[in-house]
């Protein structure tokens, strides 16, 4: 089968969506199908660049960065993305028969290109729905519930969902989001967990001496790697570092980018914290090597979020075999997954004393840390194997 896949950002961008779609496309190619990966890229010259990478036909179309901290530019970039890809890839879209469309959301602005391809090919379509947008913007107070912007985004959200034969949400509790009157009984839904190449050991044996380079030998390293935005509330990590600044053998690292990065950097400097380092994003391969030298993987989600989220960074921590310390909203699925698998602690965001206490436990108890790290590896194999994910999606094309 020829399978068209769409994501706003693809490798080498150090983003979870890019890594997820590479692993998915790579496995599709391994199964003997022909994946065509469409994305936007602000770094290329000309209208587009086409490369064959690991058996995947990768089509990068020129466009501004949709992950910019400027909210208005980000919205405009995403709104025009579908039209730009159609405009600069007419030859591919019109002349290559597509048997299945797979779209990664966010963004919610893929509707036009999906309509075009389905009309040409009468093919099936599958939406990989990760963040419930614009709901998380409303929850975190970025936009007003019932306001003009919220209504516009909600309209686009609904119109996007209408184009898909199947919608795969990232956790069981996300299914309840579709019980609202405008959605109820309208869509074919299923749970599609995030995925990774669970048996892939590439980079695992590489020693990059990350701790030595940063002067952190013999310290317990708590690391956060991922987006630094409204929904993540990474200030919870800054507060944790502040509460543990008197423990000289504990250090914090934040790796990533996003709308709140400057805010985090400013807070670290204002508080004069010397036990936390803020670093720029790195490639997925380099990140895994870094994580292997760290001790605990951090997850942070805003307590204002009302929807479930199983962050992609969880998979990276599990791949590296390190325990998880999560400061999150009133989540059920993520909490149950981590706690029942005995691979870490989950604390409601805002309970800083409990978060501090659990961090100290992982720091002091080497046996617990090693046991939880091993259990994290088992969790990965149980839920997040990319082969099972591809098989699940392809069953809808039979």
C-alpha positions as CSV (number, residue, x, y, z in Angstrom):
1,X,0.0,0.0,0.0
2,X,0.9,3.6,-0.5
3,X,0.4,5.4,2.8
4,X,0.4,9.2,3.1
5,X,1.4,10.5,6.5
6,X,1.1,14.1,7.7
7,X,2.8,15.8,10.7
8,X,3.7,19.4,11.1
9,X,7.3,18.7,12.1
10,X,9.5,15.8,11.2
11,X,13.1,14.7,11.9
12,X,15.7,16.1,12.4
13,X,13.5,18.4,14.6
14,X,14.0,17.2,18.2
15,X,10.2,16.9,18.9
16,X,8.2,13.9,20.1
17,X,5.8,14.1,17.2
18,X,8.8,13.9,14.8
19,X,10.2,10.8,16.5
20,X,6.8,9.1,16.8
21,X,6.1,9.6,13.1
22,X,9.6,8.4,12.1
23,X,9.1,5.2,14.1
24,X,5.7,4.7,12.7
25,X,6.8,5.2,9.1
26,X,9.9,3.1,9.6
27,X,7.8,0.2,10.8
28,X,5.3,0.6,7.9
29,X,8.2,0.4,5.5
30,X,9.5,-2.7,7.3
31,X,6.2,-4.4,6.7
32,X,6.6,-3.9,2.9
33,X,4.4,-0.8,2.4
34,X,5.4,2.6,0.9
35,X,5.2,5.5,3.4
36,X,5.2,9.1,2.1
37,X,5.9,11.4,5.0
38,X,4.7,15.0,4.5
39,X,5.8,17.8,6.8
40,X,6.8,21.5,7.0
41,X,10.3,22.7,7.4
42,X,11.6,26.3,7.9
43,X,15.2,25.4,7.0
44,X,14.9,24.2,3.5
45,X,15.6,26.2,0.3
46,X,13.0,26.3,-2.4
47,X,9.4,25.1,-2.2
48,X,10.2,21.5,-1.1
49,X,12.8,18.8,-0.7
50,X,12.2,15.1,-1.3
51,X,14.6,12.5,0.2
52,X,14.5,8.7,0.7
53,X,15.4,8.2,4.3
54,X,15.4,4.7,5.9
55,X,13.0,3.4,3.2
56,X,10.6,6.4,3.8
57,X,9.9,9.0,1.1
58,X,10.1,12.2,3.1
59,X,8.6,15.4,1.6
60,X,9.5,18.6,3.4
61,X,7.6,21.7,2.3
62,X,9.0,25.1,3.0
63,X,7.1,27.0,5.7
64,X,7.6,29.0,8.9
65,X,8.2,27.3,12.3
66,X,4.8,26.2,13.8
67,X,6.5,25.7,17.2
68,X,7.5,29.4,17.6
69,X,6.8,31.2,20.9
70,X,4.8,33.8,18.9
71,X,1.2,32.5,19.3
72,X,-0.2,34.5,16.4
73,X,2.6,33.4,14.0
74,X,2.1,29.8,15.1
75,X,-1.7,30.0,14.4
76,X,-1.1,31.5,11.0
77,X,1.5,28.9,10.1
78,X,-0.7,26.0,11.0
79,X,-3.8,27.5,9.3
80,X,-1.9,27.8,6.0
81,X,0.0,24.5,6.3
82,X,-2.5,22.3,4.4
83,X,-2.7,24.7,1.5
84,X,1.1,25.1,1.1
85,X,1.6,21.3,1.0
86,X,-1.1,20.9,-1.6
87,X,0.2,23.8,-3.7
88,X,3.8,22.6,-3.8
89,X,3.1,18.8,-4.0
90,X,0.4,18.7,-6.7
91,X,2.4,16.2,-8.8
92,X,2.7,13.7,-5.9
93,X,-0.9,14.1,-4.6
94,X,-2.4,13.9,-8.1
95,X,-0.3,11.1,-9.6
96,X,0.4,8.7,-6.7
97,X,-2.5,6.5,-5.7
98,X,-3.0,6.7,-1.9
99,X,-4.4,3.7,-0.1
100,X,-4.5,5.2,3.4
101,X,-4.0,8.6,5.0
102,X,-2.6,8.9,8.5
103,X,-2.6,12.3,10.1
104,X,-1.0,13.4,13.4
105,X,-2.8,16.0,15.4
106,X,-2.1,18.6,16.7
107,X,-2.4,20.6,14.3
108,X,-6.1,20.7,13.7
109,X,-5.7,22.4,10.3
110,X,-5.3,19.3,8.1
111,X,-8.9,19.2,6.8
112,X,-8.4,20.6,3.3
113,X,-5.6,18.2,2.2
114,X,-7.4,15.2,3.7
115,X,-10.6,16.1,1.7
116,X,-8.6,16.5,-1.5
117,X,-6.8,13.1,-1.2
118,X,-9.9,11.2,-0.1
119,X,-11.8,12.6,-3.1
120,X,-9.0,11.5,-5.5
121,X,-8.5,8.0,-4.1
122,X,-11.6,7.0,-2.1
123,X,-9.2,5.8,0.6
124,X,-9.5,5.3,4.3
125,X,-8.2,7.9,6.8
126,X,-6.9,7.6,10.3
127,X,-6.4,10.5,12.8
128,X,-3.7,10.1,15.5
129,X,-5.2,12.4,18.1
130,X,-2.7,13.3,20.8
131,X,-3.5,16.7,22.5
132,X,-7.2,17.7,22.7
133,X,-6.9,21.1,21.1
134,X,-8.3,23.7,21.8
135,X,-9.5,22.2,25.1
136,X,-6.0,22.4,26.8
137,X,-5.8,26.1,25.7
138,X,-9.1,26.7,27.5
139,X,-8.1,24.7,30.5
140,X,-4.9,26.7,31.0
141,X,-6.6,30.0,30.4
142,X,-4.7,30.9,27.2
143,X,-8.0,31.5,25.4
144,X,-11.5,32.2,26.9
145,X,-14.1,29.5,26.9
146,X,-16.9,30.6,24.6
147,X,-14.9,33.4,23.1
148,X,-14.5,34.0,19.4
149,X,-11.1,32.3,19.2
150,X,-12.3,29.3,21.1
151,X,-15.3,29.0,18.9
152,X,-13.2,29.2,15.7
153,X,-10.8,26.6,16.9
154,X,-13.6,24.3,18.0
155,X,-15.2,24.6,14.6
156,X,-12.0,23.6,12.9
157,X,-11.5,20.8,15.4
158,X,-14.9,19.3,14.6
159,X,-14.5,19.7,10.8
160,X,-11.1,17.9,11.1
161,X,-12.6,15.0,13.0
162,X,-15.4,14.7,10.4
163,X,-12.9,13.7,7.7
164,X,-11.7,10.5,9.4
165,X,-12.9,7.0,9.4
166,X,-11.1,6.2,12.6
167,X,-9.8,8.5,15.4
168,X,-7.2,7.0,17.8
169,X,-7.0,8.8,21.1
170,X,-3.9,8.4,23.4
171,X,-5.6,7.2,26.6
172,X,-8.9,5.5,27.7
173,X,-10.1,8.6,29.5
174,X,-9.8,10.7,26.3
175,X,-12.8,8.7,25.0
176,X,-15.1,10.6,27.5
177,X,-14.1,13.9,25.8
178,X,-16.3,12.8,22.9
179,X,-19.4,12.4,25.0
180,X,-20.2,16.1,24.6
181,X,-23.5,16.7,22.6
182,X,-21.8,17.9,19.4
183,X,-19.5,14.8,19.3
184,X,-21.6,12.0,20.8
185,X,-21.9,8.9,18.6
186,X,-20.5,10.9,15.6
187,X,-17.1,9.2,15.3
188,X,-15.4,5.8,15.3
189,X,-13.0,5.9,18.2
190,X,-10.3,3.7,19.7
191,X,-7.4,4.0,22.1
192,X,-4.1,4.2,20.3
193,X,-1.2,4.5,22.8
194,X,2.0,6.3,21.9
195,X,4.7,4.0,20.5
196,X,8.4,3.5,20.0
197,X,10.8,0.9,18.7
198,X,10.8,-0.9,22.0
199,X,13.6,-3.3,21.0
200,X,15.8,-0.7,19.4
201,X,19.1,-0.4,21.2
202,X,20.7,2.1,18.9
203,X,22.8,4.6,20.9
204,X,22.3,2.7,24.1
205,X,25.9,1.6,24.4
206,X,27.4,5.0,23.5
207,X,29.2,6.8,26.3
208,X,29.1,10.5,25.8
209,X,30.3,11.4,29.4
210,X,27.4,13.8,29.7
211,X,27.8,14.1,33.5
212,X,31.5,14.7,33.2
213,X,31.0,17.5,30.7
214,X,28.7,19.3,33.0
215,X,30.7,18.7,36.1
216,X,28.0,16.5,37.6
217,X,29.9,13.3,38.5
218,X,28.5,11.5,41.6
219,X,25.3,13.6,41.5
220,X,21.7,12.3,41.2
221,X,20.4,13.8,38.0
222,X,16.7,14.5,37.6
223,X,16.0,15.3,33.9
224,X,13.0,16.8,32.0
225,X,13.2,16.5,28.2
226,X,10.4,17.9,26.1
227,X,8.2,20.9,25.3
228,X,8.4,23.8,27.7
229,X,4.9,25.4,27.3
230,X,1.6,26.3,29.0
231,X,0.3,22.8,29.3
232,X,3.6,21.5,30.9
233,X,3.9,24.0,33.7
234,X,7.6,23.3,34.0
235,X,7.7,25.9,36.9
236,X,6.9,22.8,39.1
237,X,10.4,21.6,38.3
238,X,11.9,25.0,39.2
239,X,10.1,24.9,42.5
240,X,11.4,21.4,43.2
241,X,14.9,22.5,42.4
242,X,14.5,25.4,44.8
243,X,13.2,23.2,47.5
244,X,16.2,20.8,47.1
245,X,18.9,23.4,46.6
246,X,20.5,22.6,49.9
247,X,21.1,18.9,48.8
248,X,24.4,19.2,47.0
249,X,24.2,15.8,45.4
250,X,20.9,16.4,43.5
251,X,20.9,18.3,40.2
252,X,18.2,19.1,37.7
253,X,18.4,19.4,33.9
254,X,15.7,20.7,31.6
255,X,16.2,20.0,27.9
256,X,13.8,21.5,25.4
257,X,12.1,24.5,23.8
258,X,8.7,26.2,23.9
259,X,6.6,29.2,24.8
260,X,7.6,29.2,28.5
261,X,11.4,28.7,28.0
262,X,12.3,32.4,28.6
263,X,10.0,32.4,31.7
264,X,11.8,29.3,33.1
265,X,15.2,30.8,32.4
266,X,14.3,34.1,34.1
267,X,13.0,32.2,37.2
268,X,16.2,30.2,37.5
269,X,18.3,33.4,37.3
270,X,16.1,35.4,39.7
271,X,16.1,32.6,42.3
272,X,19.9,32.2,41.7
273,X,19.5,28.4,41.5
274,X,22.8,26.6,40.9
275,X,21.3,23.1,40.9
276,X,19.4,23.4,37.7
277,X,20.6,23.7,34.1
278,X,18.4,24.7,31.1
279,X,19.7,23.3,27.7
280,X,18.6,23.5,24.1
281,X,16.8,20.6,22.4
282,X,18.9,17.7,21.1
283,X,18.2,14.9,18.6
284,X,16.4,11.8,19.7
285,X,19.5,9.6,19.5
286,X,21.6,12.1,21.5
287,X,18.7,12.4,24.0
288,X,18.6,8.6,24.7
289,X,22.4,8.6,25.3
290,X,22.0,11.5,27.7
291,X,19.1,9.9,29.5
292,X,21.1,6.7,30.1
293,X,23.5,8.8,32.2
294,X,20.7,10.4,34.2
295,X,18.8,8.9,37.2
296,X,15.2,10.0,37.1
297,X,12.9,11.2,34.3
298,X,10.6,14.1,35.1
299,X,7.1,14.7,33.8
300,X,5.2,17.9,34.4
301,X,1.6,18.8,33.4
302,X,-0.4,21.8,34.4
303,X,-2.9,21.1,37.1
304,X,-5.5,23.2,35.2
305,X,-5.7,20.5,32.4
306,X,-9.0,18.6,32.5
307,X,-8.1,16.1,29.9
308,X,-5.8,13.1,30.0
309,X,-2.3,13.1,28.5
310,X,0.4,10.4,28.2
311,X,3.4,12.5,27.2
312,X,5.8,11.2,24.6
313,X,8.7,11.8,27.0
314,X,7.4,8.9,29.1
315,X,8.5,6.6,26.3
316,X,12.0,8.1,26.1
317,X,12.5,7.6,29.9
318,X,11.2,4.0,29.5
319,X,13.6,3.4,26.6
320,X,16.5,4.6,28.7
321,X,15.4,2.4,31.7
322,X,15.1,5.2,34.3
323,X,12.3,5.7,36.9
324,X,9.7,8.5,36.5
325,X,8.7,11.3,38.9
326,X,5.6,13.0,37.6
327,X,3.9,16.2,38.8
328,X,0.6,16.2,36.9
329,X,-3.1,17.2,36.8
330,X,-5.8,14.9,38.2
331,X,-5.0,12.2,35.7
332,X,-6.1,8.6,36.0
333,X,-4.6,6.8,33.0
334,X,-1.0,8.1,33.4
335,X,-1.2,7.7,37.2
336,X,-2.4,4.1,36.9
337,X,0.1,3.2,34.3
338,X,3.1,4.4,36.3
339,X,2.0,3.4,39.7
340,X,0.6,-0.1,38.8
341,X,3.8,-0.8,36.8
342,X,5.9,0.3,39.9
343,X,8.2,2.5,37.7
344,X,7.8,5.7,39.6
345,X,5.8,8.2,41.6
346,X,2.9,10.4,40.4
347,X,2.0,13.5,42.5
348,X,-0.7,16.1,41.8
349,X,0.9,19.3,40.6
350,X,1.0,21.8,43.5
351,X,1.8,19.3,46.2
352,X,5.4,20.5,46.4
353,X,6.2,18.8,49.7
354,X,5.1,15.4,48.5
355,X,7.0,15.9,45.2
356,X,10.1,16.8,47.2
357,X,9.7,13.7,49.5
358,X,9.4,11.4,46.5
359,X,12.5,12.9,44.8
360,X,14.5,12.4,48.0
361,X,13.4,8.7,48.2
362,X,14.6,8.1,44.6
363,X,17.9,9.9,45.4
364,X,18.6,7.9,48.6
365,X,17.3,4.5,47.7
366,X,19.5,3.1,44.9
367,X,17.8,-0.3,45.0
368,X,14.4,1.4,44.5
369,X,15.7,3.5,41.7
370,X,17.2,0.5,39.8
371,X,14.0,-1.6,40.3
372,X,11.7,1.2,39.1
373,X,14.0,1.8,36.1
374,X,13.8,-1.9,35.1
375,X,10.1,-1.8,35.5
376,X,10.0,1.2,33.2
377,X,11.6,-0.9,30.5
378,X,8.9,-3.6,31.0
379,X,6.2,-1.0,30.8
380,X,7.5,0.1,27.4
381,X,7.3,-3.4,26.0
382,X,3.9,-4.0,27.4
383,X,2.1,-0.9,26.0
384,X,4.2,0.9,23.5
385,X,5.6,-1.4,20.8
386,X,5.4,0.3,17.4
387,X,4.8,-3.0,15.6
388,X,1.5,-3.5,17.5
389,X,0.6,0.2,16.7
390,X,1.0,-0.3,13.0
391,X,-0.9,-3.5,13.0
392,X,-3.7,-1.8,14.9
393,X,-4.0,1.0,12.4
394,X,-3.7,-1.2,9.3
395,X,-6.6,-3.5,10.5
396,X,-8.9,-0.7,9.4
397,X,-7.8,-1.0,5.8
398,X,-8.6,-4.7,5.4
